[in-house]
Amino acid sequence: MSGSTPEESGGAPPLDTNETETGAPAVEGTETEAPRSYVDPSVLHESRIAELEEELEMAKDRHLRALAEAENTRRRAQRDRDDGAKYAAVPLARDLLPVYDNLHRALKSVSEEQRAAASDLIAGLELVEREFLNAFNKHKIAAIEPEVGERFDVNRHQAMFEAPIPGTESGSIIEVISTGFMCHDRLVRAAMVGVAKAAPATDTGASEDAAISGGST
């Protein structure tokens, strides 16, 4: 064989003729970054100020709403306390009204003979009735005592019946059944009354015909 051996060529490895030599170093990331757009710092500053001002206005609005709600709650609580003190006697008064009604009806039903026979007893019962009303007055509970002929008031009276009464104006009181009571401006119990209503209209045509036929005979 005529080919040379490594020993013959001085021990140097053979050259790879397929590889190309270059003295330039390898470059990584050949893509270049795009230039950033310039933003004026004063614009960013003004935008941030606007955001903070908006947040401040929202916080002020929430604060004012909370204050208004707290004030409304305080007023409602104060009104409830005032009403509780003002009308505290109303439930007890309603429970005692049947006792007063029975006593009042018993005194009204006493005849003159019974009064003469037991004058001291009757006087004691009348004293109890007056003390009863005085105790109500101390708690600002006033009696509603309508008069016969007085105009019916739906805010103070309760109509128990209606009846046509000749010569009586419709809507006027014709009988007082029981006394009513008022605590300040609140109705404890309406006075129970009877009310007059309009008399039924008569058939004038039939009356005229009867009068004509009677005159012609």
C-alpha positions as CSV (number, residue, x, y, z in Angstrom):
1,M,0.0,0.0,0.0
2,S,1.2,3.5,-0.9
3,G,-0.8,5.4,1.7
4,S,1.0,7.1,4.6
5,T,0.4,6.1,8.2
6,P,0.1,8.4,11.2
7,E,3.5,7.5,12.2
8,E,4.9,8.5,8.9
9,S,3.2,11.9,8.9
10,G,4.7,12.8,12.2
11,G,1.7,11.8,14.5
12,A,-0.5,14.7,13.5
13,P,-4.2,13.9,12.9
14,P,-5.5,14.4,9.4
15,L,-7.2,17.6,8.6
16,D,-11.1,17.6,8.2
17,T,-11.5,19.4,4.9
18,N,-15.3,19.6,5.4
19,E,-15.0,22.0,8.4
20,T,-14.6,25.7,7.7
21,E,-12.5,27.8,10.0
22,T,-13.5,31.2,11.1
23,G,-12.1,33.6,13.6
24,A,-15.4,35.3,14.5
25,P,-17.1,34.3,17.7
26,A,-20.6,32.8,17.7
27,V,-23.4,35.5,18.2
28,E,-26.4,34.5,20.3
29,G,-29.8,36.2,19.8
30,T,-29.4,37.9,16.5
31,E,-32.9,39.6,16.9
32,T,-32.7,43.3,17.9
33,E,-35.2,45.0,20.4
34,A,-37.6,47.6,19.0
35,P,-37.0,51.1,20.5
36,R,-39.4,52.1,23.3
37,S,-41.8,55.0,22.8
38,Y,-41.1,58.0,25.0
39,V,-43.7,59.0,27.6
40,D,-43.7,62.4,29.2
41,P,-43.4,61.9,33.0
42,S,-45.7,65.0,33.6
43,V,-48.5,63.2,31.7
44,L,-48.2,60.1,34.0
45,H,-48.1,62.4,37.0
46,E,-51.3,64.2,36.0
47,S,-53.1,60.9,35.3
48,R,-52.1,59.6,38.7
49,I,-53.4,62.8,40.3
50,A,-56.7,62.4,38.5
51,E,-57.1,58.8,39.8
52,L,-56.3,59.8,43.3
53,E,-58.8,62.7,43.2
54,E,-61.5,60.3,42.0
55,E,-60.7,57.9,44.8
56,L,-60.9,60.7,47.3
57,E,-64.3,61.8,46.0
58,M,-65.6,58.3,46.3
59,A,-64.3,58.0,49.8
60,K,-65.9,61.3,50.8
61,D,-69.2,60.2,49.3
62,R,-69.1,56.9,51.3
63,H,-68.2,58.8,54.4
64,L,-71.1,61.2,54.0
65,R,-73.5,58.4,53.3
66,A,-72.4,56.6,56.4
67,L,-72.8,59.8,58.5
68,A,-76.3,60.3,57.1
69,E,-77.3,56.7,57.9
70,A,-76.0,57.0,61.4
71,E,-77.9,60.2,61.9
72,N,-81.1,58.7,60.6
73,T,-80.6,55.7,62.9
74,R,-80.1,58.0,65.9
75,R,-83.2,60.0,65.1
76,R,-85.3,56.8,64.7
77,A,-84.0,55.5,68.0
78,Q,-84.7,58.9,69.7
79,R,-88.2,59.0,68.3
80,D,-88.9,55.4,69.4
81,R,-87.7,56.3,72.9
82,D,-89.9,59.4,73.0
83,D,-93.0,57.5,71.8
84,G,-92.3,54.8,74.3
85,A,-92.3,57.3,77.1
86,K,-95.2,59.3,75.7
87,Y,-97.6,56.3,75.1
88,A,-96.4,54.0,77.8
89,A,-99.7,54.0,79.6
90,V,-101.8,53.1,76.5
91,P,-101.6,49.2,76.8
92,L,-102.5,49.4,80.5
93,A,-105.4,51.8,79.8
94,R,-106.8,49.4,77.2
95,D,-106.7,46.6,79.7
96,L,-108.5,48.7,82.3
97,L,-111.2,50.1,80.0
98,P,-113.6,47.1,80.5
99,V,-113.4,47.7,84.3
100,Y,-114.3,51.4,83.8
101,D,-117.2,50.5,81.4
102,N,-118.7,48.0,83.8
103,L,-118.5,50.6,86.6
104,H,-120.0,53.4,84.5
105,R,-122.9,51.2,83.2
106,A,-123.6,50.1,86.8
107,L,-123.9,53.7,87.9
108,K,-126.1,54.7,85.0
109,S,-128.5,51.8,85.7
110,V,-129.1,52.9,89.3
111,S,-132.7,54.1,89.8
112,E,-133.7,56.9,92.1
113,E,-135.1,54.5,94.6
114,Q,-131.9,52.5,94.7
115,R,-129.9,55.7,95.0
116,A,-132.0,56.9,98.0
117,A,-131.8,53.5,99.7
118,A,-128.0,53.2,99.3
119,S,-126.8,56.7,98.9
120,D,-123.5,56.1,100.6
121,L,-122.7,53.1,98.4
122,I,-123.6,55.0,95.3
123,A,-121.5,58.0,96.4
124,G,-118.5,55.7,96.9
125,L,-118.9,54.1,93.5
126,E,-119.0,57.6,91.9
127,L,-115.9,58.5,93.8
128,V,-114.1,55.5,92.4
129,E,-115.2,56.5,88.9
130,R,-113.8,60.0,89.4
131,E,-110.5,58.7,90.7
132,F,-110.3,56.3,87.8
133,L,-110.6,59.2,85.4
134,N,-108.1,61.3,87.4
135,A,-105.6,58.5,87.2
136,F,-106.1,58.5,83.4
137,N,-105.6,62.2,83.2
138,K,-102.3,62.0,85.1
139,H,-101.0,60.0,82.2
140,K,-102.5,62.3,79.6
141,I,-105.4,60.0,78.8
142,A,-108.5,62.2,78.2
143,A,-112.1,61.0,77.9
144,I,-114.0,61.5,74.6
145,E,-117.6,62.2,75.6
146,P,-119.7,63.1,72.6
147,E,-123.0,64.9,72.9
148,V,-126.3,63.8,71.3
149,G,-126.6,65.9,68.1
150,E,-122.9,66.3,67.7
151,R,-121.5,65.6,64.2
152,F,-120.0,62.1,63.8
153,D,-116.2,62.2,63.6
154,V,-114.6,59.0,62.1
155,N,-111.3,59.8,63.9
156,R,-112.9,59.9,67.3
157,H,-116.2,57.9,67.1
158,Q,-117.2,54.4,66.1
159,A,-120.7,54.0,64.7
160,M,-122.4,50.9,66.3
161,F,-125.7,51.4,64.4
162,E,-127.5,53.7,62.1
163,A,-131.2,54.7,62.2
164,P,-133.4,57.2,60.4
165,I,-134.7,59.7,62.8
166,P,-137.2,62.3,61.6
167,G,-136.1,65.8,62.0
168,T,-132.5,64.7,62.7
169,E,-129.6,65.6,60.4
170,S,-128.0,62.6,58.7
171,G,-124.6,61.9,60.2
172,S,-125.3,63.3,63.7
173,I,-125.0,61.3,66.9
174,I,-128.3,60.1,68.3
175,E,-127.0,57.9,71.2
176,V,-123.8,57.5,73.2
177,I,-123.1,53.9,74.0
178,S,-119.7,54.2,75.6
179,T,-117.0,56.8,76.3
180,G,-113.9,56.9,74.2
181,F,-110.3,57.8,75.3
182,M,-107.4,59.6,73.7
183,C,-103.7,59.6,74.8
184,H,-102.1,62.7,73.5
185,D,-102.8,62.5,69.8
186,R,-103.2,58.7,69.7
187,L,-106.7,57.1,69.9
188,V,-106.9,54.6,72.8
189,R,-110.5,53.7,72.0
190,A,-113.1,55.4,69.9
191,A,-116.4,56.5,71.5
192,M,-119.1,54.1,70.5
193,V,-122.2,55.9,69.3
194,G,-125.4,55.5,67.2
195,V,-125.7,57.7,64.1
196,A,-128.7,59.1,62.3
197,K,-129.0,58.3,58.6
198,A,-131.1,59.9,55.9
199,A,-134.7,58.8,55.8
200,P,-135.7,56.7,52.7
201,A,-137.1,58.8,49.9
202,T,-140.9,58.5,49.4
203,D,-142.5,57.8,46.1
204,T,-143.9,61.3,45.3
205,G,-145.4,60.1,42.0
206,A,-147.6,57.5,43.8
207,S,-148.6,60.1,46.4
208,E,-149.7,62.6,43.7
209,D,-151.6,59.9,41.9
210,A,-153.4,58.9,45.1
211,A,-154.2,62.5,45.8
212,I,-155.6,63.1,42.3
213,S,-157.7,59.9,42.4
214,G,-159.0,60.8,45.8
215,G,-160.0,64.2,44.7
216,S,-161.8,63.0,41.6
217,T,-164.2,60.8,43.5
